[in-house]
């Protein structure tokens, strides 16, 4: 199926695939693109080898509370999702944290990010936090809308400062329910 830039992408064409250890170099390459996009909000410098080099990506295969995923659209790489159990800023117990979430520009604003966020939250029920830099207004809007669509209710948020940067933390619960067909957005 040919997908053009402005077409909404049919949900059946979008996949969230657990990444295998041998696919770590693919995730590392995608994380370079992600870091480049993030330099708009954080002063991230290239290393002397011309790369940003995400630190300790291999922990996503070593630690049972870390889960790496690739996003594909019509069989083509379209992004990544890294999730982990983490300490909460809003709750006493650990919760699921959307460590990194990236959709390449080619597939943005076509429903891919929302479909994949909803799929991750369905696969990992429980309490979640999503962190967004306060300077990233488009990201704040995206996550507010994606979470509200998923939960059907307004989402809690908190403003926190970390190392001189301000972040918005969205906290919500993904309730365990009957699984929907893979890669289908919740209606």
C-alpha positions in Angstrom: 0.0 0.0 0.0 1.4 3.4 -1.0 1.1 6.0 1.7 1.5 9.6 0.9 2.6 12.3 3.4 -0.8 13.7 4.3 -2.9 10.5 4.2 -4.2 9.2 7.6 -2.6 5.8 7.9 -4.9 2.9 8.3 -4.5 1.3 11.8 -3.8 -2.1 10.2 -0.7 -0.7 8.6 0.9 0.3 11.9 2.8 -2.2 14.0 4.5 -2.0 17.4 7.1 -4.8 17.4 9.2 -5.8 20.4 12.8 -5.1 19.4 15.3 -8.0 19.5 18.8 -7.6 21.0 20.3 -7.9 17.5 18.2 -4.9 16.5 19.9 -2.6 19.0 21.9 -0.9 16.2 18.7 0.0 14.5 17.3 1.6 17.7 20.6 3.4 18.2 20.3 4.9 14.8 16.7 6.0 15.4 17.8 7.5 18.7 20.3 9.7 16.8 17.4 11.2 14.9 15.4 11.6 18.1 18.3 13.3 19.8 18.7 15.7 16.9 15.0 16.6 17.1 15.4 17.2 20.8 18.2 19.7 20.4 15.5 22.2 19.8 14.6 21.9 23.5 17.9 20.8 25.3 21.5 21.8 24.7 22.7 18.4 23.6 26.1 18.4 22.0 27.5 16.0 19.4 30.4 13.9 20.6 33.7 14.1 18.8 32.6 11.2 16.5 29.6 13.2 15.2 27.0 11.2 17.1 24.9 11.9 20.1 25.2 8.3 21.5 22.3 7.4 23.7 23.7 6.0 26.9 23.2 2.4 28.0 20.6 1.4 25.4 21.5 -2.3 26.1 19.8 -2.1 29.5 16.5 -2.4 27.6 17.4 -6.1 27.0 19.1 -6.7 30.3 16.5 -5.4 32.7 13.1 -7.2 32.8 11.4 -3.9 33.6 12.6 -2.2 30.4 11.0 -2.9 27.0 12.2 -1.7 23.6 9.9 -1.5 20.6 10.2 -0.6 16.9 7.3 1.1 15.1 6.7 0.1 11.5 4.2 1.5 9.0 3.4 -0.8 6.0 6.6 -2.8 6.9 8.9 0.3 6.9 10.7 1.6 10.0 8.8 4.6 11.4 10.1 5.0 15.0 10.7 3.6 18.4 9.2 3.3 21.9 11.3 2.6 25.1 9.3 1.9 28.3 10.4 1.1 31.8 9.3 0.8 35.4 10.4 3.9 37.2 9.9 5.9 40.3 6.9 8.2 40.2 6.9 11.9 40.8 3.2 11.7 41.7 2.7 8.3 43.3 4.4 6.3 46.1 4.9 3.1 44.0 6.8 2.7 40.8 4.9 3.0 37.6 5.4 2.6 33.8 7.4 5.4 32.3 7.5 6.3 28.6 11.3 6.6 28.6 11.6 7.6 24.9 9.0 7.9 22.1 9.9 8.8 18.6 8.1 8.8 15.2 10.1 9.9 12.2 8.9 13.1 10.6 7.6 11.2 7.5 4.9 9.6 9.6 3.9 12.4 12.0 0.4 13.9 12.1 -1.0 10.8 10.5 -2.2 8.9 13.6 0.9 6.8 14.1 2.0 8.2 17.4 -1.5 8.1 18.9 -2.1 4.5 17.7 1.3 3.4 19.1 0.9 5.2 22.5 -2.5 3.6 22.9 -1.1 0.2 22.0 1.7 0.4 24.5 -0.8 1.5 27.3 -3.1 -1.5 26.4 -0.1 -3.9 26.6 1.1 -2.6 29.9 -1.9 -1.9 32.2 -1.3 0.0 35.4 -0.2 3.5 36.4 1.8 5.5 33.8 3.8 8.7 33.6 4.6 10.6 30.5 7.3 13.4 30.7 7.4 16.3 28.3 9.7 19.3 28.3 7.7 22.4 29.0 9.3 24.1 26.0 7.9 21.4 23.8 4.5 22.8 23.3 3.6 20.5 20.4 4.6 17.5 22.5 2.5 18.7 25.5 -0.5 19.1 23.2 0.0 15.7 21.6 0.3 13.8 25.0 -2.6 15.7 26.6 -4.8 14.7 23.6 -3.5 11.1 23.3 -4.0 10.4 27.0 -7.4 12.0 27.2 -8.6 10.0 24.2 -7.2 6.8 25.7 -8.7 7.3 29.2 -11.8 9.2 28.3 -11.1 11.7 31.1 -9.0 14.7 31.8 -5.4 13.7 32.7 -3.5 14.8 35.8 -0.4 16.8 35.2 2.3 18.3 37.3 5.1 20.8 36.6 8.5 19.9 37.9 12.0 21.3 37.6 15.0 19.0 37.0 18.5 20.4 36.5 17.2 23.8 35.5 14.7 22.5 32.9 11.0 22.5 33.4 8.9 19.4 32.6 5.2 18.5 32.5 4.4 15.0 34.0 1.2 13.4 33.0 0.1 10.6 35.3 -2.8 8.3 34.5 -4.0 4.7 34.8 -4.3 2.2 32.0 -6.9 -0.2 33.2 -6.6 -3.8 32.3 -9.3 -4.8 29.9 -10.1 -7.3 27.2 -7.3 -6.9 24.7 -8.3 -5.3 21.4 -6.9 -6.6 18.1 -3.2 -5.6 17.7 -2.4 -2.2 16.4 -6.1 -0.9 16.5 -6.7 2.5 18.1 -9.3 2.5 20.9 -12.5 4.0 19.8 
